[in-house]
Amino acid sequence: MDPHDGRVLGFLLGFRSVVANQRLLQDTPGIVGEGRTVAVDFRVHSNLDKLWLFPITHVCTPTIARRNFYTMRITRGNESLLTPKQLIIARVWRNFEDRVEGEQFSVEEALMSGLFEETNHLEPIPLPDAEVYYQSNLDLGRHPDEILRELISDVPWRQHRILVWGKMHLQPRLVAWYGDPDTEYTYSGITLEPLPWTDLLLEIRKRVEAATAASFNSVLLNYYRDNRDSMGFHSDFEPTLGDRPVIASISLGEERTFVLKHKTNKLAKPVRLRLASGSLLLMKGETQRYWMHGVNKQGRPCGPRINLTFRRIVNSNK
C-alpha cells in the first residue's frame, strides 16, 4: 500500500486527543499491519511529535464503524494531515487545552521554587499513595558527563523485542542489565540475565545506597539515544521486586521529562519532573502499586541520556 496516496488509514487506539504535526516524513517507513488496521513506528518520524486522532462515523475501515476507531490521512509533502473541518476542530480544541493548562495548578510548578533548586540530599515529593524523593545533585565521584561517555562506549547495549498489544516490537531505547548472580529479571515477555558488576557501577551503587539507606543487588540501564527514544507508561511491580519495591534512579546526560500518572485516582493530576544530570530519584513504599511512570518522545532534538535504576530482586539466591 502506498502511504502517500491520501487514503484514510484506520487506527485502533484508545480515546486520546493529541496535537497534530502538519507534516509527515515523505519516506514514511515502518507502516505495517493486517488488512487496513495499521501501526506506525513513530520513532522514525523525527519531526512528528504528536498527532490529532478523531472519532469517525462516516468513514471507517473495516466498513462497519466501531467505537474507538480513529483515522489519519497520510498526505504528500506540505499537505495538511487533517480535513478542513478537522483542522478547525483541532485549533479550537488546542486553544481550549492551552487555556486549561494555563489555569491548572501544576505539581511541577509548585515544586520548582523549592524542591528543584539544587540539593545535596533527598527531598520528598508530596504525592498521594506514594513515597517519592528527589535529589538534584548526587556526588558520583566523577562528573556525570564523564560517566555518561564511558557507559555509552563500554556497555554492551541491546535492543530487545517486547510484547505490546499482542505483537512484538523493538523497544524504543537500548538497555543493559547488571547484577549479582541469580538476579535474572523478567518483564514484557523478555528475561534479562545479569552481566557482572563493573567497578564503575559498583562505585555508583555504593553512593546510591549511602544516600537512600537501601541495598540493591541489580541495576537496569536505559540508553535514550535522542529525542525519539522513550519509555512507555508502566509500573515496576513484578513479583521479583517484592510487594513494596524500592527503585533508585540516577540520570545522566540530557534532561528528559519523567511523568507519573496515578492508576485509579482521576483527581490526581499527572506529575512531570525534569530530571537533571547527576540527579537521584527514589521511589518506594506503595508507589509502584498506585502509580505508573514513563518518558515520552519529544519534538525537539536532544542529546543522549542514560538512566540507571537500581533495584533489589527478592527471589535472588544471594
Salt bridges, closest charged atoms under 4 A:
ASP5 OD2 - ARG7 NE 2.18
GLU97 OE1 - ARG94 NH1 3.49
ASP98 OD1 - ARG94 NH2 3.21
GLU123 OE2 - HIS121 NE2 2.65
ASP129 OD2 - HIS262 NE2 2.79
GLU131 OE2 - ARG244 NH2 3.56
ASP139 OD2 - ARG207 NH1 3.48
ASP145 OD2 - HIS143 ND1 3.94
GLU146 OE2 - ARG142 NH2 3.16
GLU150 OE1 - ARG142 NH2 2.59
ASP180 OD1 - ARG205 NH1 3.83
GLU203 OE1 - LYS206 NZ 3.38
GLU203 OE2 - ARG207 NE 2.76
ASP226 OD1 - ARG43 NH1 3.57
ASP226 OD2 - ARG228 NH2 2.90
ASP229 OD1 - ARG43 NH1 2.42
ASP229 OD2 - ARG225 NE 2.75
ASP236 OD1 - HIS234 NE2 3.37
ASP236 OD2 - HIS293 NE2 3.25
ASP236 OD1 - ARG311 NH1 3.56
ASP243 OD1 - ARG289 NH2 2.78
GLU255 OE1 - ARG274 NE 3.77
GLU286 OE2 - ARG244 NH1 2.52
GLU286 OE1 - ARG289 NE 2.53
